[in-house]
């Protein structure tokens, strides 16, 4: 969440930022509740001061009448204190509820736009793949090679699931090895995280407010949420902790299975493995000092691009507009890979700078050289969303006879150079 002091001092900026994100917030009511909350806190502080003063005076009083008056006054203060504490509890609840609805404010330079149609293409990298034949859809190729099976997955789990079989499963392992081998050299710490979160942790990452109740998988019997990305576990693992300044940036590389209902994707990509309920993903996550987060964001984007370039898959980079940012992000880039059968780019990566928005909710700070405590900035970035990268490889490396070439960067982890019909 934002700092209430920042909101008071930058009212117009917060209003405009929320408006540009398409979020309706009641700033007026928030300021009223904040004022009342501070008044009650001050009244309670004054009462405590009076009680402390009286408790020191009473033992020294010899006049029983005066002593009795002070005791009665203290009892009255206790009654009023109980009433004010109840008022404070009510004010705090409303204050926290209103604060949680305010999204992170877009950074300067983020394009203003209403939705993903107004995202800005920054650059295209690699020549779009050309064929001397009509390219086929990845699923047609994969099903004929018997490496992806969505029909049997639907039989046992329903729609939006798939089996990765044979060489597709081995390709996943090769992609994991490629990422871990390269990014560990860059100082990332490998992590296999839990895939379930307590509600307060899910709330802390700021995603429950941006998705409707149908989007996240919630295990009611256990009151736990299944993670939609390893980022949610990596971002909460240091909740309530304090870093030493010398330990920043702290970079993690998490591999996990992810779960999404795709409730808002009705009718989109219903066949295949592009938009599924369960998928594997490798995620980068960074905790850093506030003054370094802009550069750290560019660093994560560069890592994403290097991985795409290693696979030699054409892509373009998008700067995400305000209306497509989501609640916790202050700035975001997407990478979209070229998909020949669709004659368009499709999203494979994103990287977001969430500034101190998540750190405030989760109380993650660092101690600087002077001993002062400050909130860290948090950033995340996709290394590979496995299913979508597999799609990109199959589509761009398909051959006329229906076989698939293995990208050179993966061949060292793979005993085959081609995936052919059995």
N, C-alpha and C positions, 0 to 999 in steps of 0.2 A: 504494500500500500504506500501511498504518498505520505510525506511528512506534513502534519497539520499546520505547522508553522509556515512551510512553503506554500500551502494552499491559501492561508490568510494573506501572505505577502504577494502572491502571484495569482490572484483570483481570476483575472481575465484570461491568463495563460491556461489555467486549469479548465475553465469553461470552454475555451476554444479547442483545447486538445481533446476533451471528451466529445465535443460536438463533431470534430473531424473524424473521430473514431466511430461515430454513430451511436454513442452511448448517452442516454438521457439521465442526467444526475440532478439532484435537488441540493445545489450548493447553499441556497438560502437557509434551508432547514438544517443542514449540517452546521452552518455557522451559529445558528440559534442554539442548537444543542451543545455545541462546543462552548459557547459563552456561559450557558447555564451550568455545564459541567465544571468549568473553571471557577465560577462563583461559589458553587457548593464545596469544591475542594478548598477554596480560600476560607469559607465559613468554618469548615471542619478544622482547618489549621489554626484558626483563631480560637476555637473552642479548646483544642488541645493545649494551646499556650496558656489559656485561662486556667485550665485544670492543673497544669503543671505548676503554675504560680501558686494556686490555692493549696495544692498538696504540700508545698514547701512552707506555706504560712501557717497552716492549721496546727502543726505540732508546737509552734512557738506561741500560740494564742493562750492567754490566761483567762480572758473574758469568755465565759461559756455561752453567753447570748450571741456575741459576735461569731464565736466558733460555730454555733448552730446555724446562723445565717449563711455562712460560707458553705457548710455541708448541704443545706437546702439548695443553694445555688448550683453546687456541683451535681446534685441529683437532677436538677432542671436541665443542666448542660448535657447530662447523660441521655435524658429523654429526647432532647433536641438533636443530639448526635445520632441516636438511632434513626430518627426521622430523616436526617440529612444523608445518612449512609444508605438508606433505602432509595432516596432520590438520586444519589450518586450512582447506585447500581443500575437504576432504570435509565439514567442519562448515558452511562457508559455503554449499555447494551445498544441503545439507539445510535449512539455515536459510532461504535464499531461497525454496526450494520451499514450505516451510511458511508463510512470510510471505505468499506470493502467493495462498494459499488463503483468507486471512482477508479477508472483505468489508469495505467501508466501513461504519461504524457509523451507524445511523439517528440523525438529529438529534432533539432533544427536541421533542415535539409531533407526531411522525409516528405515525399510528394503528397499533397492533399488529394484525396480521391474517395469515392463512395464505396468501391468494392474492387475485386481483383481485375476487373476490366480496365482499371486505371493505374495498374502497376506499370513501372517504367523499365523498358529493356535497356540495360547498360551496355551490353556487348554480346556478340556471338562468337563462339570459339569452335574452330574445326569446320571443315566443309561438310555440308549435309550429305549423308550417304546416298550414293547413286548406284543403281543396278541396271543390268541389261535385261532384266525381267521384271515382271510386276511383283513387288514385295508382298509377302504374306503376313497375316496377323500372327503375333508371337504364339498365341494359344493354338492356332491350327498347326504350326510347326512343332510346338512342344508336345501336343497330343499324339501326333504321328510318330514322334521319336520316343513316346512313352516316358517323358520326363516330368510332366505335370499332369495331374489327374484331379479335375474339379468335380467330375460326376460322382466318383466314389466318395469324395469328401462331402458332397452334398447329401449323399445317402446316410452318412453317419453323423454329420454335424449341421447340415442345412446349407443354405446359400452363403456366399462370400467366405468360403474356406477352400483350401486346396492341398493336395499332396505334392511335395517336391520329391521326385524319385530319381534313382540312379545318378546320372551325370548332373542333373539339376541340384541334387543334394550335395554332390562333390563340389560343384561350382560355388555353392554357399560357403563351404569350408574354405575354398581358395580365396574368396572375397574377404572372409574374416582374417585369414592369414596375411593378405596383402595390406589391409588396414592396420592391423596390430603391429606388424613388422615395421611399417613406415612411421606410424604416429608415436610409438613408444620411443623411437629415436628423437622425436620432437619434444620429449618430456612429459607425455601423457601417461598417467598411471592406469593400467588395465583393471577393469572392475566387472564382475558378474554380480549385478545387484538383485535385491528382492523385487518381485513383480507385484507386491501388494502394499498398499499404503493405508495408514490410519487416516480418518477424515480430516483431522487437523493438518496433516502433512499435505494432503491433496489440496486443501484450502490454501495452505501457505504458498504453493506454487502459482496460485492465481488462475487456475483453469476451471474450477467449478463454476465461477461466475460467468465465464464466457461460453460454456456449453450448457445445453439444456439437460434436464435430469435423465433423459433417455440416452444421452451420448456416452456417458461413462458406465463401465461395468461395476456395479456395486453388489458385494456379497452381503446381503442383509443379515444373515445368521451370524456372521463374524464382524459386521460393520467395518469392512475393508473394501478399498477400491483397487481394481486391477489397473496397473499402470498402462498408459497409452504410449509411453516412450521411456527409455532408461533415464532420460533427463529428469523425470519426476523423482526418481530414487536418488540420483546423483545430487540433485539440487537440495534435497532435504537431509542428506546424511550428516551435514554439519549444523543442523538446526540447534540454536541455543549455544553455539560454540564461538570461541574467539581465536582467530588466527594471529600469529606473529607476522608483522609486516614483511619480514625476510622470507616467509613461506609463500608469498604471493608472487605471481599467479599460481594457483593450484589447478592443474588440468587433469581431468579424468576422461577415460575412454571406456564407455559401458556397452556391453553386448547383452541384449535381453530379448525375450519374446514380448510383444506388445499387443494390447487389446483395445479395439475401438468398435463401437456399435455402428458407426457410419450412419447414424440416424438422419443426418441432414443430407445424405447422398442418395435419396430414393430415386431409383431409375438410372443412376449413373454407374457405369462400369460394373454392371451386375454379373457379367460373365468373366471369369478369369481371376487373376491374382493381383490386379492393380489396386483395387479398393476392397480390402478384406477385413474381417473381424479380428484375425490373428496373423501376426507377421513378425519376422525377426529384423532387428535393426541395431546398428552400431552408432552410438551417439557420443559426441564430444561435449564436455561441460567444463566451464572455467569460472573460478572465483578470482577476482582481481581487484586492485585498487581503483577507485572511481576515475582518477585521471588517466588510467591506462585502458579503460573499457572500449573507447573508440578504436584504438589500435588493435586491441584483442579481437574485436569483431572482424576487422579486416584480416587478421591472422587466421581466424577460423574459416572465413570464406576462401582464403588462399589454400588451406589444407583441403577443402572440398574440391576446389578446382584441380589441384594436383592429382587427386585420386581419379577424377573424371578424365584428365589428360593421360594418366597412366593407362586407362582402359581404351583411350582413343575413341571416345564416344562424343559426337558433336553435341554442344549444349549452348544455352544462353543464360545470362545472369539477369535477374530482375531486382529492382529496388521496389520494395513493397510499399504501397500507399497507406495512408492513415486508416482508411476504412477496412483494410484487410490485415491489420496488424495483430489483432487479438488483445485481450486484456493486459497481460504482463509485459508485452514487448514495447520498447521505445523506438526500435529500428529493426529492420529485418531485410535479409536478402533471400531470394530463392534461386535455385538452379533447376532448369528444366532440360531434360535430355530430348534429343531428336528421335521421334518414333516414325519411321518411314511409312508403315502401313496406314497411319493416320494423317501423314503429311503435316505434322505439327509437333511442337514441343510439349512434353508433359513433365510435371513436377517430380523431381527425385530427391532434392535437398532443400533445407532451409537453415538459416542461422540467424539468431535473434540476440540483441542486446537488451536485457531486461533491467538495466541500471540497478538501483537499490530497491526496486519494487518488491521482489521476492525476499530479499535479505531482511527487510523491515518486518515482513510478516513472520519470518522464521527466526528472527533475531540472530543473524549471522554477522559478526563484526570482526574487525582486526584492530590490533593495538599498534599505533605508529611509534616513531622513535621518541616522541615526547611523552608517551604513555597514554595519549588520548585514544578513546575508542571511536571507531567510525564504522559505518555499514559498508560491506563489500559490494561490488557489482557482480551480477551473475550473467553468464552468456551460455548459449547452447548452439550446437550445430550438428547436422546430420553428417556422419561419415558415409555410411551406406544404409539405405532402407533396402534390404536384400531383395524382396520381391520385385520392386520397381527397377533395380539395377539388372536383375536377371532379364526382365522384359527388354530393357535397353540393349543388353548384349545380344539376346536372341534376334531382335529386330535388325540391329545394325550389322551383325556378323552372319546373317543368314546367307545360304548359298542356293543356287538355282535348283540343285537336286534335293533341297529340303534339309541339308545338313547345316551345322553351325560351327564356325571357326572359334577357337578359344583365343581370346585376346592374349597377346604376347606377355603382358604383365602377369597373367595368371598361370601361364604354362609351367612355371617353376614349381607350382603347387598342384599341378594337374598332370597325370600321366598321358593324357590325350591332347592332341592338337585340334581334333575335330570331334564333334558329336554327330554320329551317323546313324542311319537306320540299322537295326540289328539284322 
